[in-house]
Amino acid sequence: MQKVSFQSEGLLLKGHLFLPPQYNENKSYPALVVSGSWTTVKEQMAGLYAEKLAQKGFITLAFDFRNFGESEGEPRFYENPGLKKTDVKNAVAYLSSLPQVDNKRIGALGVCAGAMYTLMAAAEDDQIRFVVTVASWLHDAEAVKLFYGGEAGVSARVEAARKAKKAYADEGTVAYVPTISEEDESAAMFGPYDYYLNPSRGAIKAWSADKFAVMSWEDWLTTDPMPTAKNLKVPTLMIHSDGAVLPQYTKHYFEQIASTDKELIWMDTDLESPFHQFSFYDQEKEVNEAVEVAAEWLAR
């Protein structure tokens, strides 16, 4: 693994570049940008998938989006899908600048919300030649009501975000709520989600469990990636399950993808939605199976 950095709209983003076994700098390799769930950093699921896919012969890049981790960007911990889409595109541009990367074989893989950012980017950027999604989080205006207190809960969060944006513009102050909590209902994620609560899983020092910028709510809740499917014209693989988040949305998005070169893999599970989602982040069975399926599909 090499520590690298690249520019995205004037900001310096930091990443980890993983190289295949028996790497030869005189050879040309296929490459993948790998993105994880919302609020996460490169040392979580993005880095895990990137490392495992590098073992399959790819050059892979896991990086911190702007405002998170080691990357530049203010305000900190501001979750904005549109900006993350741009960062994915600039990560792909960085890979394309590397002499050891085959420009005709650059793709992107996204886990959870990383799938949303990746699909949005691939629908616009023809440098992205293929896409893989794992346990994709894809929502619209109706879906967000299921997770954030119905129409009233969504409206309240959007209004709070607008006030927070005004305070930041006028005074430079940033309002935060916890990223994860089992007690504080204002948290970005409220519930017994072990991945984010467990230091042996996702609750690592590089990630913030206690800071989610309130201004993020408007951008997060009003983003609708679903219409981008009709503009997605590259080979696409989607891996999901009935126990992962919003399974019908992944199925619907898949059906609408413009490309005829597409495949949907549905994994078995006894876990109810959304709890199988977290298994795709770091559990050996799900991660290894997803990596094997992705590697075989990418080889074809």
C-alpha positions as a Markdown table, in Angstrom:
| # | Residue | x | y | z |
|---|---|---|---|---|
| 1 | Met | 0.0 | 0.0 | 0.0 |
| 2 | Gln | 1.2 | 3.5 | -0.9 |
| 3 | Lys | -0.1 | 6.8 | 0.6 |
| 4 | Val | -1.1 | 9.1 | -2.2 |
| 5 | Ser | -2.8 | 12.5 | -2.6 |
| 6 | Phe | -4.7 | 14.2 | -5.5 |
| 7 | Gln | -6.7 | 17.3 | -6.2 |
| 8 | Ser | -10.4 | 17.7 | -6.3 |
| 9 | Glu | -11.7 | 21.2 | -7.0 |
| 10 | Gly | -8.6 | 22.7 | -5.3 |
| 11 | Leu | -8.7 | 20.5 | -2.3 |
| 12 | Leu | -6.0 | 17.9 | -1.4 |
| 13 | Leu | -7.5 | 14.5 | -0.9 |
| 14 | Lys | -5.6 | 11.7 | 0.7 |
| 15 | Gly | -5.8 | 8.1 | -0.2 |
| 16 | His | -4.3 | 4.6 | 0.0 |
| 17 | Leu | -3.2 | 3.0 | -3.3 |
| 18 | Phe | -3.1 | -0.8 | -3.2 |
| 19 | Leu | -0.9 | -2.7 | -5.7 |
| 20 | Pro | -1.3 | -6.3 | -6.9 |
| 21 | Pro | 1.0 | -9.1 | -5.8 |
| 22 | Gln | 4.2 | -9.3 | -7.9 |
| 23 | Tyr | 3.5 | -5.8 | -9.0 |
| 24 | Asn | 5.6 | -4.8 | -12.0 |
| 25 | Glu | 5.9 | -1.1 | -12.7 |
| 26 | Asn | 6.5 | -1.8 | -16.4 |
| 27 | Lys | 3.1 | -3.5 | -16.8 |
| 28 | Ser | -0.3 | -1.9 | -17.2 |
| 29 | Tyr | -3.1 | -2.8 | -14.8 |
| 30 | Pro | -6.9 | -2.4 | -14.6 |
| 31 | Ala | -7.8 | -0.1 | -11.7 |
| 32 | Leu | -10.7 | 0.6 | -9.4 |
| 33 | Val | -11.7 | 3.6 | -7.2 |
| 34 | Val | -13.4 | 2.1 | -4.1 |
| 35 | Ser | -15.9 | 4.1 | -1.9 |
| 36 | Gly | -17.5 | 3.3 | 1.4 |
| 37 | Ser | -20.6 | 4.3 | 3.2 |
| 38 | Trp | -21.6 | 7.9 | 4.2 |
| 39 | Thr | -19.5 | 9.6 | 6.9 |
| 40 | Thr | -16.8 | 6.9 | 6.6 |
| 41 | Val | -13.0 | 7.1 | 6.0 |
| 42 | Lys | -10.6 | 5.1 | 3.9 |
| 43 | Glu | -9.6 | 2.8 | 6.8 |
| 44 | Gln | -13.1 | 1.3 | 7.0 |
| 45 | Met | -14.9 | -0.7 | 4.3 |
| 46 | Ala | -13.4 | 1.1 | 1.3 |
| 47 | Gly | -9.9 | 0.1 | 2.4 |
| 48 | Leu | -10.9 | -3.4 | 3.1 |
| 49 | Tyr | -12.4 | -4.0 | -0.3 |
| 50 | Ala | -9.6 | -2.1 | -2.0 |
| 51 | Glu | -7.0 | -4.3 | -0.4 |
| 52 | Lys | -8.8 | -7.5 | -1.2 |
| 53 | Leu | -9.4 | -6.5 | -4.9 |
| 54 | Ala | -5.8 | -5.6 | -5.3 |
| 55 | Gln | -5.0 | -9.2 | -4.4 |
| 56 | Lys | -7.1 | -10.1 | -7.5 |
| 57 | Gly | -4.9 | -8.1 | -9.8 |
| 58 | Phe | -6.2 | -4.6 | -9.7 |
| 59 | Ile | -4.6 | -1.3 | -8.7 |
| 60 | Thr | -7.1 | 0.1 | -6.3 |
| 61 | Leu | -7.6 | 3.4 | -4.6 |
| 62 | Ala | -9.5 | 4.0 | -1.3 |
| 63 | Phe | -9.5 | 7.7 | -0.3 |
| 64 | Asp | -11.0 | 10.1 | 2.2 |
| 65 | Phe | -13.7 | 12.3 | 0.6 |
| 66 | Arg | -13.4 | 16.1 | 1.2 |
| 67 | Asn | -14.3 | 17.2 | 4.7 |
| 68 | Phe | -13.5 | 13.7 | 6.1 |
| 69 | Gly | -10.4 | 11.9 | 7.5 |
| 70 | Glu | -7.1 | 13.2 | 6.3 |
| 71 | Ser | -8.5 | 15.1 | 3.3 |
| 72 | Glu | -8.9 | 18.8 | 3.2 |
| 73 | Gly | -12.3 | 20.5 | 3.1 |
| 74 | Glu | -14.5 | 22.7 | 5.3 |
| 75 | Pro | -16.8 | 22.4 | 7.2 |
| 76 | Arg | -15.6 | 19.1 | 8.6 |
| 77 | Phe | -17.9 | 16.1 | 8.6 |
| 78 | Tyr | -20.2 | 17.7 | 6.0 |
| 79 | Glu | -21.9 | 15.0 | 4.0 |
| 80 | Asn | -22.8 | 16.1 | 0.5 |
| 81 | Pro | -23.6 | 13.5 | -2.1 |
| 82 | Gly | -23.1 | 15.9 | -5.0 |
| 83 | Leu | -19.6 | 16.8 | -3.8 |
| 84 | Lys | -18.7 | 13.2 | -3.2 |
| 85 | Lys | -19.8 | 12.4 | -6.7 |
| 86 | Thr | -17.3 | 15.0 | -7.9 |
| 87 | Asp | -14.6 | 13.5 | -5.7 |
| 88 | Val | -15.1 | 10.1 | -7.2 |
| 89 | Lys | -14.7 | 11.5 | -10.7 |
| 90 | Asn | -11.5 | 13.2 | -9.7 |
| 91 | Ala | -10.2 | 10.0 | -8.0 |
| 92 | Val | -10.8 | 8.3 | -11.4 |
| 93 | Ala | -8.9 | 11.1 | -13.1 |
| 94 | Tyr | -6.0 | 10.6 | -10.7 |
| 95 | Leu | -5.9 | 6.9 | -11.5 |
| 96 | Ser | -5.9 | 7.7 | -15.2 |
| 97 | Ser | -2.8 | 9.9 | -14.8 |
| 98 | Leu | -0.8 | 6.9 | -13.4 |
| 99 | Pro | 1.5 | 5.3 | -16.1 |
| 100 | Gln | 0.9 | 1.8 | -14.7 |
| 101 | Val | -2.9 | 2.1 | -15.0 |
| 102 | Asp | -4.7 | 1.0 | -18.2 |
| 103 | Asn | -7.0 | 4.0 | -19.0 |
| 104 | Lys | -9.4 | 1.7 | -20.9 |
| 105 | Arg | -9.9 | -0.5 | -17.8 |
| 106 | Ile | -10.7 | 2.0 | -15.0 |
| 107 | Gly | -13.8 | 1.3 | -12.9 |
| 108 | Ala | -15.4 | 2.1 | -9.6 |
| 109 | Leu | -16.8 | 0.1 | -6.8 |
| 110 | Gly | -19.1 | 1.5 | -4.1 |
| 111 | Val | -20.4 | 0.0 | -0.8 |
| 112 | Cys | -23.6 | 1.3 | 0.7 |
| 113 | Ala | -23.9 | 5.0 | 0.1 |
| 114 | Gly | -20.6 | 4.8 | -1.8 |
| 115 | Ala | -22.6 | 3.0 | -4.4 |
| 116 | Met | -24.9 | 6.0 | -4.8 |
| 117 | Tyr | -21.9 | 8.4 | -5.3 |
| 118 | Thr | -20.3 | 5.9 | -7.7 |
| 119 | Leu | -23.4 | 5.4 | -9.8 |
| 120 | Met | -24.0 | 9.2 | -10.0 |
| 121 | Ala | -20.5 | 9.7 | -11.1 |
| 122 | Ala | -20.5 | 6.9 | -13.7 |
| 123 | Ala | -23.7 | 8.2 | -15.3 |
| 124 | Glu | -21.7 | 11.4 | -16.1 |
| 125 | Asp | -18.1 | 10.4 | -16.5 |
| 126 | Asp | -17.1 | 8.2 | -19.5 |
| 127 | Gln | -13.7 | 7.6 | -17.9 |
| 128 | Ile | -15.5 | 5.1 | -15.6 |
| 129 | Arg | -15.6 | 2.0 | -17.8 |
| 130 | Phe | -17.4 | -0.4 | -15.4 |
| 131 | Val | -19.2 | -0.2 | -12.0 |
| 132 | Val | -19.7 | -2.6 | -9.1 |
| 133 | Thr | -22.1 | -1.9 | -6.2 |
| 134 | Val | -22.2 | -3.8 | -2.9 |
| 135 | Ala | -25.2 | -3.4 | -0.6 |
| 136 | Ser | -26.1 | -0.2 | -2.3 |
| 137 | Trp | -27.9 | 2.6 | -0.5 |
| 138 | Leu | -30.2 | 4.2 | -3.0 |
| 139 | His | -33.1 | 6.4 | -1.9 |
| 140 | Asp | -35.6 | 8.9 | -3.1 |
| 141 | Ala | -38.0 | 11.3 | -1.4 |
| 142 | Glu | -40.3 | 8.5 | -0.2 |
| 143 | Ala | -37.5 | 6.2 | 1.0 |
| 144 | Val | -35.9 | 8.7 | 3.3 |
| 145 | Lys | -39.2 | 9.0 | 5.2 |
| 146 | Leu | -38.9 | 5.4 | 6.2 |
| 147 | Phe | -35.6 | 6.1 | 8.1 |
| 148 | Tyr | -35.9 | 9.7 | 9.3 |
| 149 | Gly | -39.3 | 10.0 | 11.0 |
| 150 | Gly | -41.7 | 10.3 | 8.1 |
| 151 | Glu | -42.5 | 13.5 | 6.3 |
| 152 | Ala | -42.4 | 15.5 | 9.6 |
| 153 | Gly | -39.0 | 14.1 | 10.5 |
| 154 | Val | -37.5 | 14.8 | 7.1 |
| 155 | Ser | -38.9 | 18.4 | 7.0 |
| 156 | Ala | -37.5 | 19.1 | 10.5 |
| 157 | Arg | -34.1 | 17.9 | 9.5 |
| 158 | Val | -34.1 | 19.9 | 6.3 |
| 159 | Glu | -35.1 | 23.0 | 8.1 |
| 160 | Ala | -32.4 | 22.5 | 10.7 |
| 161 | Ala | -29.9 | 22.1 | 7.9 |
| 162 | Arg | -30.9 | 25.4 | 6.4 |
| 163 | Lys | -30.5 | 27.1 | 9.7 |
| 164 | Ala | -27.1 | 25.5 | 10.2 |
| 165 | Lys | -26.0 | 26.6 | 6.7 |
| 166 | Lys | -27.0 | 30.2 | 7.5 |
| 167 | Ala | -25.1 | 30.1 | 10.8 |
| 168 | Tyr | -22.0 | 28.9 | 9.0 |
| 169 | Ala | -22.3 | 31.5 | 6.3 |
| 170 | Asp | -23.0 | 34.3 | 8.8 |
| 171 | Glu | -20.8 | 33.4 | 11.7 |
| 172 | Gly | -18.6 | 30.5 | 10.6 |
| 173 | Thr | -20.0 | 28.2 | 13.3 |
| 174 | Val | -20.8 | 24.6 | 12.6 |
| 175 | Ala | -23.7 | 22.7 | 14.3 |
| 176 | Tyr | -23.1 | 19.0 | 14.9 |
| 177 | Val | -25.0 | 16.0 | 16.1 |
| 178 | Pro | -23.6 | 12.5 | 16.9 |
| 179 | Thr | -22.9 | 10.3 | 13.9 |
| 180 | Ile | -24.1 | 7.2 | 15.8 |
| 181 | Ser | -26.0 | 6.8 | 19.0 |
| 182 | Glu | -28.4 | 4.4 | 20.8 |
| 183 | Glu | -29.6 | 7.2 | 23.1 |
| 184 | Asp | -29.7 | 10.5 | 21.1 |
| 185 | Glu | -32.5 | 10.4 | 18.6 |
| 186 | Ser | -31.0 | 13.5 | 16.8 |
| 187 | Ala | -28.0 | 11.4 | 15.7 |
| 188 | Ala | -27.4 | 10.7 | 12.1 |
| 189 | Met | -27.7 | 7.0 | 12.8 |
| 190 | Phe | -29.9 | 6.2 | 15.7 |
| 191 | Gly | -30.0 | 2.5 | 16.7 |
| 192 | Pro | -28.0 | -0.6 | 17.8 |
| 193 | Tyr | -25.8 | -0.7 | 14.7 |
| 194 | Asp | -22.8 | -2.6 | 16.0 |
| 195 | Tyr | -20.5 | -1.9 | 13.1 |
| 196 | Tyr | -20.4 | 1.8 | 14.0 |
| 197 | Leu | -20.4 | 1.2 | 17.8 |
| 198 | Asn | -17.8 | -1.5 | 18.0 |
| 199 | Pro | -14.1 | -0.5 | 18.2 |
| 200 | Ser | -13.2 | -3.9 | 16.8 |
| 201 | Arg | -15.3 | -3.2 | 13.7 |
| 202 | Gly | -16.0 | 0.3 | 12.4 |
| 203 | Ala | -15.6 | 2.5 | 15.5 |
| 204 | Ile | -12.0 | 3.2 | 14.7 |
| 205 | Lys | -10.0 | 6.3 | 15.8 |
| 206 | Ala | -9.8 | 7.7 | 12.3 |
| 207 | Trp | -13.6 | 8.0 | 12.1 |
| 208 | Ser | -15.8 | 10.4 | 14.0 |
| 209 | Ala | -18.6 | 8.8 | 16.0 |
| 210 | Asp | -19.7 | 12.1 | 17.5 |
| 211 | Lys | -19.7 | 14.7 | 14.7 |
| 212 | Phe | -22.2 | 14.9 | 11.8 |
| 213 | Ala | -22.7 | 18.4 | 10.4 |
| 214 | Val | -26.3 | 19.3 | 10.7 |
| 215 | Met | -26.1 | 21.2 | 7.5 |
| 216 | Ser | -25.7 | 17.8 | 5.7 |
| 217 | Trp | -29.3 | 16.9 | 6.2 |
| 218 | Glu | -30.7 | 19.0 | 3.3 |
| 219 | Asp | -28.1 | 17.6 | 0.8 |
| 220 | Trp | -28.5 | 14.0 | 2.0 |
| 221 | Leu | -32.3 | 13.9 | 2.1 |
| 222 | Thr | -33.0 | 15.7 | -1.1 |
| 223 | Thr | -30.5 | 13.8 | -3.3 |
| 224 | Asp | -32.3 | 11.3 | -5.6 |
| 225 | Pro | -29.9 | 9.0 | -7.5 |
| 226 | Met | -32.7 | 7.0 | -9.1 |
| 227 | Pro | -33.0 | 8.9 | -12.4 |
| 228 | Thr | -29.3 | 8.4 | -13.1 |
| 229 | Ala | -29.9 | 4.8 | -14.1 |
| 230 | Lys | -31.2 | 5.8 | -17.5 |
| 231 | Asn | -27.8 | 7.5 | -18.2 |
| 232 | Leu | -25.7 | 4.6 | -17.0 |
| 233 | Lys | -24.3 | 2.9 | -20.2 |
| 234 | Val | -21.3 | 0.9 | -18.9 |
| 235 | Pro | -21.2 | -2.7 | -17.7 |
| 236 | Thr | -22.7 | -2.8 | -14.2 |
| 237 | Leu | -22.7 | -5.4 | -11.4 |
| 238 | Met | -25.0 | -5.0 | -8.4 |
| 239 | Ile | -24.7 | -7.2 | -5.3 |
| 240 | His | -27.4 | -7.1 | -2.7 |
| 241 | Ser | -29.7 | -9.1 | -0.5 |
| 242 | Asp | -33.2 | -9.0 | 1.0 |
| 243 | Gly | -31.5 | -8.3 | 4.4 |
| 244 | Ala | -29.6 | -5.3 | 3.1 |
| 245 | Val | -31.0 | -1.8 | 3.0 |
| 246 | Leu | -33.9 | -0.9 | 0.6 |
| 247 | Pro | -33.7 | -4.0 | -1.5 |
| 248 | Gln | -36.5 | -2.9 | -3.8 |
| 249 | Tyr | -34.7 | 0.3 | -4.7 |
| 250 | Thr | -31.6 | -1.7 | -5.8 |
| 251 | Lys | -33.9 | -3.9 | -8.0 |
| 252 | His | -35.7 | -0.9 | -9.4 |
| 253 | Tyr | -32.4 | 0.9 | -10.2 |
| 254 | Phe | -31.0 | -2.2 | -11.9 |
| 255 | Glu | -34.1 | -2.5 | -14.1 |
| 256 | Gln | -33.7 | 1.1 | -15.3 |
| 257 | Ile | -30.0 | 0.9 | -16.1 |
| 258 | Ala | -29.5 | 1.8 | -19.8 |
| 259 | Ser | -26.6 | -0.7 | -20.3 |
| 260 | Thr | -27.6 | -4.1 | -21.5 |
| 261 | Asp | -24.4 | -5.5 | -20.0 |
| 262 | Lys | -25.6 | -5.7 | -16.4 |
| 263 | Glu | -25.9 | -8.3 | -13.7 |
| 264 | Leu | -27.7 | -8.5 | -10.4 |
| 265 | Ile | -26.4 | -10.9 | -7.8 |
| 266 | Trp | -28.8 | -11.6 | -4.8 |
| 267 | Met | -27.2 | -13.2 | -1.8 |
| 268 | Asp | -29.0 | -15.4 | 0.7 |
| 269 | Thr | -29.4 | -14.4 | 4.3 |
| 270 | Asp | -31.6 | -15.0 | 7.4 |
| 271 | Leu | -31.0 | -11.5 | 8.7 |
| 272 | Glu | -33.8 | -9.0 | 8.3 |
| 273 | Ser | -33.3 | -5.7 | 6.5 |
| 274 | Pro | -31.3 | -3.6 | 7.2 |
| 275 | Phe | -29.1 | -5.7 | 9.5 |
| 276 | His | -27.4 | -7.8 | 6.7 |
| 277 | Gln | -26.2 | -4.5 | 5.3 |
| 278 | Phe | -23.5 | -4.2 | 8.0 |
| 279 | Ser | -22.2 | -7.7 | 7.3 |
| 280 | Phe | -21.1 | -6.5 | 3.8 |
| 281 | Tyr | -18.9 | -3.9 | 5.5 |
| 282 | Asp | -16.5 | -6.2 | 7.3 |
| 283 | Gln | -17.7 | -9.8 | 7.8 |
| 284 | Glu | -15.5 | -12.4 | 6.2 |
| 285 | Lys | -18.3 | -14.4 | 4.6 |
| 286 | Glu | -20.1 | -11.5 | 2.9 |
| 287 | Val | -17.0 | -9.5 | 2.0 |
| 288 | Asn | -15.1 | -12.4 | 0.5 |
| 289 | Glu | -18.1 | -13.6 | -1.4 |
| 290 | Ala | -18.7 | -10.1 | -2.8 |
| 291 | Val | -15.1 | -9.8 | -3.8 |
| 292 | Glu | -15.0 | -13.2 | -5.5 |
| 293 | Val | -18.2 | -12.4 | -7.4 |
| 294 | Ala | -16.9 | -9.0 | -8.4 |
| 295 | Ala | -13.5 | -10.3 | -9.4 |
| 296 | Glu | -15.0 | -13.1 | -11.6 |
| 297 | Trp | -17.4 | -10.6 | -13.3 |
| 298 | Leu | -14.6 | -8.0 | -13.8 |
| 299 | Ala | -12.4 | -10.7 | -15.4 |
| 300 | Arg | -15.2 | -11.5 | -17.9 |
